[in-house]
């Protein structure tokens, strides 16, 4: 995503109290041992959404 578009999109999302979480994959990796095994992590729609699946150990 071009930086100028990303900035505009984030400004627009902020009007609705939405905070993009760029570090969410790192947070899931840190929680992996406590929550189970991270089976899948995807960013569909060119990174607009984030989807994770954990499996309990």
N, CA, C and O atoms as CSV, one atom per row, in Angstrom:
chain,resi,resn,atom,element,x,y,z
A,1,UNK,N,N,0.859,-1.161,0.000
A,1,UNK,CA,C,0.000,0.000,0.000
A,1,UNK,C,C,0.913,1.233,0.000
A,1,UNK,O,O,1.831,1.323,0.816
A,2,UNK,N,N,0.671,2.161,-0.890
A,2,UNK,CA,C,1.503,3.367,-0.933
A,2,UNK,C,C,1.408,4.147,0.383
A,2,UNK,O,O,0.337,4.219,0.987
A,3,UNK,N,N,2.519,4.725,0.823
A,3,UNK,CA,C,2.510,5.458,2.096
A,3,UNK,C,C,1.471,6.578,2.167
A,3,UNK,O,O,0.877,6.799,3.222
A,4,UNK,N,N,1.243,7.287,1.061
A,4,UNK,CA,C,0.268,8.381,1.090
A,4,UNK,C,C,-1.143,7.840,1.290
A,4,UNK,O,O,-1.962,8.472,1.957
A,5,UNK,N,N,-1.436,6.661,0.711
A,5,UNK,CA,C,-2.764,6.068,0.876
A,5,UNK,C,C,-2.924,5.508,2.283
A,5,UNK,O,O,-3.978,5.653,2.902
A,6,UNK,N,N,-1.863,4.862,2.784
A,6,UNK,CA,C,-1.899,4.309,4.137
A,6,UNK,C,C,-2.174,5.412,5.164
A,6,UNK,O,O,-2.959,5.218,6.092
A,7,UNK,N,N,-1.531,6.558,4.994
A,7,UNK,CA,C,-1.756,7.672,5.916
A,7,UNK,C,C,-3.195,8.166,5.877
A,7,UNK,O,O,-3.797,8.442,6.915
A,8,UNK,N,N,-3.738,8.275,4.667
A,8,UNK,CA,C,-5.130,8.704,4.533
A,8,UNK,C,C,-6.104,7.695,5.118
A,8,UNK,O,O,-7.075,8.066,5.778
A,9,UNK,N,N,-5.838,6.414,4.872
A,9,UNK,CA,C,-6.700,5.362,5.398
A,9,UNK,C,C,-6.682,5.351,6.921
A,9,UNK,O,O,-7.727,5.217,7.558
A,10,UNK,N,N,-5.494,5.492,7.503
A,10,UNK,CA,C,-5.405,5.491,8.968
A,10,UNK,C,C,-6.076,6.717,9.575
A,10,UNK,O,O,-6.672,6.625,10.649
A,11,UNK,N,N,-5.990,7.840,8.916
A,11,UNK,CA,C,-6.683,9.036,9.402
A,11,UNK,C,C,-8.197,8.833,9.346
A,11,UNK,O,O,-8.918,9.239,10.258
A,12,UNK,N,N,-8.667,8.210,8.279
A,12,UNK,CA,C,-10.093,7.935,8.140
A,12,UNK,C,C,-10.552,6.943,9.205
A,12,UNK,O,O,-11.602,7.144,9.816
A,13,UNK,N,N,-9.791,5.881,9.439
A,13,UNK,CA,C,-10.140,4.889,10.455
A,13,UNK,C,C,-10.146,5.502,11.860
A,13,UNK,O,O,-10.959,5.118,12.701
A,14,UNK,N,N,-9.259,6.436,12.111
A,14,UNK,CA,C,-9.192,7.083,13.424
A,14,UNK,C,C,-10.489,7.827,13.752
A,14,UNK,O,O,-10.833,7.980,14.924
A,15,UNK,N,N,-11.200,8.282,12.743
A,15,UNK,CA,C,-12.473,8.960,12.978
A,15,UNK,C,C,-13.512,8.020,13.580
A,15,UNK,O,O,-14.480,8.467,14.194
A,16,UNK,N,N,-13.307,6.719,13.402
A,16,UNK,CA,C,-14.233,5.712,13.929
A,16,UNK,C,C,-13.636,4.962,15.119
A,16,UNK,O,O,-14.129,3.905,15.510
A,17,UNK,N,N,-12.554,5.530,15.695
A,17,UNK,CA,C,-11.872,4.945,16.854
A,17,UNK,C,C,-11.328,3.555,16.556
A,17,UNK,O,O,-11.376,2.663,17.403
A,18,UNK,N,N,-10.810,3.380,15.343
A,18,UNK,CA,C,-10.198,2.119,14.929
A,18,UNK,C,C,-8.691,2.317,14.900
A,18,UNK,O,O,-8.190,3.253,14.276
A,19,UNK,N,N,-7.973,1.434,15.579
A,19,UNK,CA,C,-6.517,1.500,15.614
A,19,UNK,C,C,-5.930,0.284,14.905
A,19,UNK,O,O,-6.096,-0.838,15.382
A,20,UNK,N,N,-5.247,0.479,13.776
A,20,UNK,CA,C,-4.598,-0.648,13.113
A,20,UNK,C,C,-3.546,-1.257,14.044
A,20,UNK,O,O,-2.848,-0.536,14.758
A,21,UNK,N,N,-3.441,-2.554,14.031
A,21,UNK,CA,C,-2.502,-3.260,14.919
A,21,UNK,C,C,-1.461,-3.974,14.081
A,21,UNK,O,O,-1.594,-5.158,13.772
A,22,UNK,N,N,-0.427,-3.240,13.718
A,22,UNK,CA,C,0.626,-3.796,12.880
A,22,UNK,C,C,1.424,-4.876,13.601
A,22,UNK,O,O,1.949,-5.784,12.957
A,23,UNK,N,N,1.524,-4.794,14.911
A,23,UNK,CA,C,2.311,-5.744,15.679
A,23,UNK,C,C,1.531,-6.932,16.196
A,23,UNK,O,O,2.012,-7.642,17.079
A,24,UNK,N,N,0.343,-7.167,15.671
A,24,UNK,CA,C,-0.501,-8.242,16.176
A,24,UNK,C,C,0.127,-9.619,15.946
A,24,UNK,O,O,0.000,-10.496,16.801
A,25,UNK,N,N,0.790,-9.823,14.829
A,25,UNK,CA,C,1.440,-11.115,14.566
A,25,UNK,C,C,2.512,-11.397,15.615
A,25,UNK,O,O,2.653,-12.535,16.062
A,26,UNK,N,N,3.262,-10.382,16.009
A,26,UNK,CA,C,4.286,-10.549,17.047
A,26,UNK,C,C,3.655,-10.870,18.397
A,26,UNK,O,O,4.189,-11.675,19.160
A,27,UNK,N,N,2.530,-10.247,18.689
A,27,UNK,CA,C,1.829,-10.534,19.949
A,27,UNK,C,C,1.332,-11.973,19.982
A,27,UNK,O,O,1.430,-12.647,21.008
A,28,UNK,N,N,0.803,-12.438,18.865
A,28,UNK,CA,C,0.349,-13.830,18.801
A,28,UNK,C,C,1.513,-14.796,18.962
A,28,UNK,O,O,1.376,-15.826,19.623
A,29,UNK,N,N,2.650,-14.478,18.369
A,29,UNK,CA,C,3.830,-15.338,18.509
A,29,UNK,C,C,4.271,-15.401,19.969
A,29,UNK,O,O,4.702,-16.455,20.438
A,30,UNK,N,N,4.169,-14.283,20.694
A,30,UNK,CA,C,4.533,-14.267,22.104
A,30,UNK,C,C,3.547,-15.061,22.958
A,30,UNK,O,O,3.937,-15.642,23.970
A,31,UNK,N,N,2.286,-15.092,22.565
A,31,UNK,CA,C,1.253,-15.816,23.308
A,31,UNK,C,C,1.159,-17.285,22.920
A,31,UNK,O,O,0.416,-18.043,23.544
A,32,UNK,N,N,1.890,-17.688,21.916
A,32,UNK,CA,C,1.719,-19.024,21.359
A,32,UNK,C,C,1.900,-20.125,22.400
A,32,UNK,O,O,1.105,-21.065,22.408
A,33,UNK,N,N,2.865,-20.064,23.246
A,33,UNK,CA,C,3.060,-21.116,24.236
A,33,UNK,C,C,1.948,-21.184,25.268
A,33,UNK,O,O,1.592,-22.268,25.729
A,34,UNK,N,N,1.399,-20.036,25.631
A,34,UNK,CA,C,0.347,-19.991,26.658
A,34,UNK,C,C,-1.035,-20.350,26.118
A,34,UNK,O,O,-1.840,-20.957,26.824
A,35,UNK,N,N,-1.308,-19.981,24.883
A,35,UNK,CA,C,-2.632,-20.222,24.312
A,35,UNK,C,C,-2.714,-21.513,23.507
A,35,UNK,O,O,-3.808,-21.983,23.197
A,36,UNK,N,N,-1.600,-22.071,23.178
A,36,UNK,CA,C,-1.561,-23.260,22.338
A,36,UNK,C,C,-0.639,-23.018,21.160
A,36,UNK,O,O,0.295,-22.221,21.249
A,37,UNK,N,N,-0.896,-23.696,20.072
A,37,UNK,CA,C,-0.072,-23.585,18.880
A,37,UNK,C,C,-0.769,-22.692,17.855
A,37,UNK,O,O,-1.946,-22.877,17.544
A,38,UNK,N,N,-0.030,-21.737,17.349
A,38,UNK,CA,C,-0.569,-20.863,16.311
A,38,UNK,C,C,-0.586,-21.649,15.000
A,38,UNK,O,O,0.467,-21.924,14.426
A,39,UNK,N,N,-1.762,-22.007,14.536
A,39,UNK,CA,C,-1.900,-22.847,13.347
A,39,UNK,C,C,-1.937,-22.025,12.058
A,39,UNK,O,O,-1.471,-22.481,11.013
A,40,UNK,N,N,-2.483,-20.832,12.135
A,40,UNK,CA,C,-2.586,-20.016,10.926
A,40,UNK,C,C,-2.632,-18.544,11.302
A,40,UNK,O,O,-3.249,-18.164,12.298
A,41,UNK,N,N,-1.985,-17.734,10.513
A,41,UNK,CA,C,-2.097,-16.281,10.645
A,41,UNK,C,C,-2.107,-15.718,9.240
A,41,UNK,O,O,-1.159,-15.909,8.478
A,42,UNK,N,N,-3.178,-15.024,8.899
A,42,UNK,CA,C,-3.342,-14.473,7.553
A,42,UNK,C,C,-3.738,-13.006,7.635
A,42,UNK,O,O,-4.335,-12.550,8.610
A,43,UNK,N,N,-3.387,-12.289,6.585
A,43,UNK,CA,C,-3.795,-10.893,6.447
A,43,UNK,C,C,-4.526,-10.740,5.110
A,43,UNK,O,O,-3.942,-10.293,4.123
A,44,UNK,N,N,-5.814,-11.117,5.089
A,44,UNK,CA,C,-6.560,-11.002,3.830
A,44,UNK,C,C,-6.868,-9.545,3.477
A,44,UNK,O,O,-6.701,-8.635,4.289
A,45,UNK,N,N,-7.311,-9.367,2.268
A,45,UNK,CA,C,-7.709,-8.038,1.772
A,45,UNK,C,C,-6.552,-7.049,1.834
A,45,UNK,O,O,-6.709,-5.897,2.240
A,46,UNK,N,N,-5.382,-7.535,1.418
A,46,UNK,CA,C,-4.164,-6.696,1.375
A,46,UNK,C,C,-3.824,-6.102,2.734
A,46,UNK,O,O,-3.385,-4.956,2.823
A,47,UNK,N,N,-4.024,-6.875,3.781
A,47,UNK,CA,C,-3.657,-6.437,5.110
A,47,UNK,C,C,-4.731,-5.675,5.859
A,47,UNK,O,O,-4.493,-5.215,6.975
A,48,UNK,N,N,-5.910,-5.531,5.269
A,48,UNK,CA,C,-6.984,-4.782,5.930
A,48,UNK,C,C,-7.493,-5.519,7.164
A,48,UNK,O,O,-7.839,-4.890,8.164
A,49,UNK,N,N,-7.539,-6.835,7.100
A,49,UNK,CA,C,-8.011,-7.650,8.222
A,49,UNK,C,C,-6.882,-8.580,8.664
A,49,UNK,O,O,-5.894,-8.758,7.952
A,50,UNK,N,N,-7.042,-9.165,9.840
A,50,UNK,CA,C,-6.087,-10.143,10.329
A,50,UNK,C,C,-6.870,-11.311,10.917
A,50,UNK,O,O,-7.872,-11.126,11.609
A,51,UNK,N,N,-6.392,-12.511,10.627
A,51,UNK,CA,C,-7.099,-13.725,11.015
A,51,UNK,C,C,-6.084,-14.691,11.613
A,51,UNK,O,O,-5.052,-14.973,11.004
A,52,UNK,N,N,-6.382,-15.197,12.811
A,52,UNK,CA,C,-5.475,-16.140,13.469
A,52,UNK,C,C,-6.268,-17.325,14.005
A,52,UNK,O,O,-7.416,-17.189,14.428
A,53,UNK,N,N,-5.622,-18.495,13.975
A,53,UNK,CA,C,-6.227,-19.719,14.511
A,53,UNK,C,C,-5.212,-20.358,15.448
A,53,UNK,O,O,-4.072,-20.626,15.069
A,54,UNK,N,N,-5.654,-20.597,16.687
A,54,UNK,CA,C,-4.829,-21.298,17.678
A,54,UNK,C,C,-5.424,-22.673,17.922
A,54,UNK,O,O,-6.636,-22.867,17.832
A,55,UNK,N,N,-4.562,-23.615,18.227
A,55,UNK,CA,C,-5.009,-24.945,18.630
A,55,UNK,C,C,-4.447,-25.197,20.023
A,55,UNK,O,O,-3.252,-25.033,20.267
A,56,UNK,N,N,-5.331,-25.598,20.929
A,56,UNK,CA,C,-4.902,-25.877,22.299
A,56,UNK,C,C,-3.987,-27.092,22.319
A,56,UNK,O,O,-4.163,-28.049,21.566
A,57,UNK,N,N,-3.018,-27.019,23.194
A,57,UNK,CA,C,-2.056,-28.131,23.289
A,57,UNK,C,C,-2.622,-29.306,24.031
A,57,UNK,O,O,-1.940,-30.318,24.197
